[in-house]
Amino acid sequence: MPYMLKPKTMYLMPTHFGPMSGPRQGPGGEMGAFSVDQRKTRAYGVSFLTERAQLEALLPPGFEAIGEPVVTVTQTHMTEIDWLAGRGYSTLGVTLQARYNGARDRATGPLLLVLWENLTDPILTGREQLGFSKIYCELPEPVIHGGETHCTASWLGFRFMDMRLTNMVEVEEPVAAAAADSDDGELQGTLHYKYVPKTGVWGEADAEYAVLSPANPPVSEPKRWQGDGSARFHRARWEDLPTQYMIVNALQELEVKESRGAMITHGVGGRDLIDQRILR
């Protein structure tokens, strides 16, 4: 007799073996098992000013760039993650400040253009459940030597990004609290655009909409360092990155008009993003 899917339970393919454990659901379908964990996080970020027109060309429907056209590239390394039974993984994200104007919702915050990760499990759960634009790459540990920090990213041996951070000085003042939703109903958080193609009807979507990760206060007060930095994407041929060359090349073509500094943060704790919501 064929199995039936349990209501109010999160599944991922393959569904044949029961509910899959992940960041928002524990073994056997236990919801909220990892709502807050004690992961260790080290993040290395670089920001730069670019041409507004170049950023606007990357915006999905319903979005507009706001403020200065600043791009932030952040590489993050995490360990001791509860939902991975103490294991970890790393990410590389690219964001810009944007506003979503929908029929019902208005929201502002960093728009996540792309998030590379070096482990399949968070890629699948983040893409399918949350609507993050996640793809795979290799993210080795940073090299720290002579007062400099170097981060790299590659795909099957082709290095497509180099980040360099220098002159880092610890910052003592506390991190500003997460932005609250405004009085006029404008939501705050990280913005995404979810797209899932419809099987066999190519060019049409099964799902296509904006998504918001609501702003949450940090789990713990992180340590921070500020300084100088640069992030360089290397132009790729199709032969170098058959499925990603257009992403890397679009980022490589962004004009770097002015550096906006670098940031290193060390923190403890993470959230399961169970409050992720669709924007209409």
C-alpha positions in Angstrom: 0.0 0.0 0.0 1.5 3.4 -1.0 2.6 5.7 1.9 0.7 8.9 2.8 2.5 12.2 3.6 1.8 13.3 7.2 0.1 16.7 7.4 2.0 19.7 8.9 5.3 17.8 8.4 8.2 19.1 6.3 9.3 16.8 3.5 12.1 17.0 0.9 12.7 14.6 -2.0 13.1 11.7 -1.7 9.8 11.5 0.3 9.7 7.7 0.2 11.6 7.3 3.5 9.7 9.6 5.7 10.2 13.2 6.9 13.8 14.5 6.4 15.6 16.0 9.4 17.0 19.5 8.8 17.5 22.9 10.3 13.7 23.4 10.9 12.7 19.9 11.8 14.4 17.2 13.9 14.5 13.4 13.6 11.1 11.9 13.0 9.4 15.2 12.1 9.9 17.1 15.4 9.3 20.7 14.5 11.4 23.4 16.2 14.0 21.0 17.4 16.9 23.4 16.5 15.1 26.8 16.8 18.3 28.3 18.4 21.7 26.6 18.4 25.1 27.4 19.7 27.0 27.3 16.4 30.4 29.2 16.2 30.5 31.7 13.3 33.3 33.6 11.7 32.3 36.1 9.0 34.6 38.1 6.6 32.9 40.8 4.6 34.0 43.5 2.1 31.8 46.3 0.7 32.3 48.6 -2.3 30.4 51.3 -4.1 29.4 50.5 -7.7 27.2 51.9 -10.6 23.5 51.9 -9.8 22.6 50.9 -13.3 24.6 47.7 -13.0 22.8 46.7 -9.8 19.4 47.6 -11.2 20.0 45.1 -14.0 20.2 42.3 -11.4 16.9 43.1 -9.6 14.0 40.7 -10.0 10.4 41.9 -10.6 9.0 44.1 -7.8 12.4 45.3 -6.5 14.2 48.6 -6.5 17.7 49.5 -5.3 17.7 52.0 -2.4 20.4 54.1 -0.8 23.9 54.1 -2.2 24.7 51.4 -4.7 26.9 49.4 -2.3 27.6 45.7 -2.8 28.7 43.5 0.2 30.5 40.2 -0.3 30.6 38.0 2.8 32.3 34.7 3.4 31.1 32.8 6.6 32.5 29.7 8.3 30.3 27.9 10.8 31.0 25.0 13.1 29.2 23.0 15.9 25.8 23.3 14.2 23.1 21.4 16.1 21.0 20.2 13.1 24.2 18.8 11.6 25.1 17.0 14.8 28.0 19.3 15.5 29.4 19.5 11.9 29.6 22.8 10.0 29.8 24.4 6.6 30.7 27.7 4.9 28.9 30.3 2.7 29.7 33.1 0.3 27.0 35.7 -0.2 26.5 38.8 -2.3 24.0 41.5 -1.2 22.7 45.0 -2.0 20.2 47.2 -0.3 16.8 47.0 -1.9 13.1 47.5 -1.4 10.3 45.2 -2.4 7.0 46.8 -3.5 4.2 44.3 -3.7 0.4 44.5 -4.0 0.2 43.8 -0.2 3.7 44.0 1.3 6.5 46.5 1.3 9.9 45.4 2.7 13.4 46.7 2.8 16.8 45.2 3.6 19.7 43.4 1.9 18.7 41.5 -1.2 20.6 38.2 -1.4 21.6 37.9 -5.0 23.4 34.6 -4.6 24.7 32.4 -1.7 27.3 29.8 -2.4 27.7 27.0 0.1 30.0 24.0 0.3 27.5 21.4 1.6 24.5 19.8 -0.1 22.2 19.6 2.9 21.9 23.4 3.7 21.7 24.1 -0.1 18.7 21.9 -0.5 16.8 22.9 2.6 17.5 26.6 2.0 16.5 26.6 -1.6 13.4 24.5 -1.3 12.0 25.5 2.1 13.2 29.1 2.3 13.7 30.4 -1.2 17.4 31.3 -0.9 19.3 31.6 -4.1 21.8 28.9 -3.1 24.4 27.1 -5.2 27.5 25.0 -4.6 31.2 26.0 -4.5 34.4 25.1 -2.6 35.2 27.5 0.3 38.5 26.7 2.1 39.4 28.1 5.4 40.8 31.6 5.3 44.6 32.1 5.2 45.8 34.5 7.9 49.3 35.7 7.8 51.3 38.9 8.4 48.3 40.8 9.5 46.3 39.9 6.4 43.3 37.6 5.9 42.8 35.9 2.5 39.5 34.1 1.5 38.9 32.3 -1.7 36.1 30.5 -3.5 36.4 27.9 -6.3 34.3 25.3 -8.3 36.0 22.0 -9.2 39.4 23.7 -9.1 38.6 27.0 -10.9 39.1 29.8 -8.4 36.6 32.6 -9.1 36.9 34.8 -6.1 39.6 36.3 -3.9 39.0 38.4 -0.8 41.7 40.3 1.1 41.2 42.0 4.5 43.9 44.2 6.0 44.5 46.7 8.8 41.7 45.1 11.0 41.1 46.8 14.3 38.7 45.5 17.0 35.6 47.6 17.5 34.4 47.9 21.0 31.0 49.5 20.6 28.0 47.1 20.5 26.3 46.0 17.3 23.2 48.0 16.5 19.9 46.2 17.2 18.1 44.5 14.3 15.9 47.0 12.5 12.2 46.7 13.5 9.3 46.9 11.1 8.5 50.6 10.5 5.3 52.2 11.7 3.9 52.4 8.2 4.0 48.6 7.9 7.2 48.3 5.9 8.8 45.0 6.8 12.6 44.7 7.6 14.8 41.7 6.9 16.8 39.9 4.2 15.1 39.7 0.8 15.1 36.8 -1.6 13.5 35.8 -4.9 12.3 32.2 -5.1 11.9 30.5 -8.5 11.1 26.8 -9.1 10.6 25.7 -12.7 7.5 23.7 -13.7 8.5 20.2 -14.9 7.8 19.7 -18.6 6.5 23.2 -19.1 9.8 25.0 -19.7 9.8 28.7 -19.2 7.0 28.5 -16.6 7.3 28.4 -12.9 5.8 26.2 -10.2 6.8 28.9 -7.7 7.9 32.5 -8.3 7.7 35.1 -5.6 9.6 37.4 -3.2 10.5 36.0 0.2 11.6 37.7 3.4 13.8 36.5 6.3 12.5 38.7 9.1 15.1 40.8 11.0 16.0 39.1 14.3 18.3 40.3 17.1 21.6 38.5 17.3 21.7 35.4 19.4 24.9 36.7 21.2 27.0 39.8 21.1 29.7 39.2 18.4 33.2 40.4 18.4 33.9 42.7 15.5 36.9 44.1 13.6 36.9 46.8 11.0 39.5 47.7 8.4 40.3 47.7 4.7 39.5 45.1 2.1 38.8 44.1 -1.5 36.9 41.3 -3.2 37.7 40.3 -6.7 35.7 38.0 -9.0 37.7 36.4 -11.9 36.1 36.3 -15.3 35.2 32.7 -16.3 34.7 30.9 -19.6 31.8 28.5 -20.0 34.4 25.8 -19.9 35.6 27.0 -16.5 32.1 27.2 -14.8 29.6 25.6 -17.1 26.5 26.4 -14.9 27.8 29.5 -13.0 29.9 31.5 -15.4 27.1 34.1 -16.0 26.8 34.7 -12.3 30.6 35.2 -11.7 31.0 37.3 -14.8 28.1 39.6 -13.8 29.8 40.2 -10.5 33.2 40.6 -12.1 31.8 43.3 -14.3 30.5 45.5 -11.4 32.6 48.6 -11.3 34.4 49.2 -8.1 34.2 53.0 -7.7 35.2 53.1 -4.1 36.0 50.7 -1.2 33.6 50.8 1.7 35.8 48.9 4.1 35.9 45.4 5.6 34.4 43.7 8.6 35.2 40.5 10.6 32.8 39.1 13.1 33.0 36.2 15.5 29.8 35.1 17.1 27.9 32.3 18.8 24.4 31.1 18.0 22.1 30.8 15.0 18.4 30.6 14.2 16.3 28.1 12.2 14.4 30.8 10.1 11.1 29.1 10.7 9.5 32.6 10.4 10.4 32.9 6.7 7.5 34.4 4.8 6.2 35.0 1.3 5.8 38.6 0.2 2.8 39.5 -1.9 
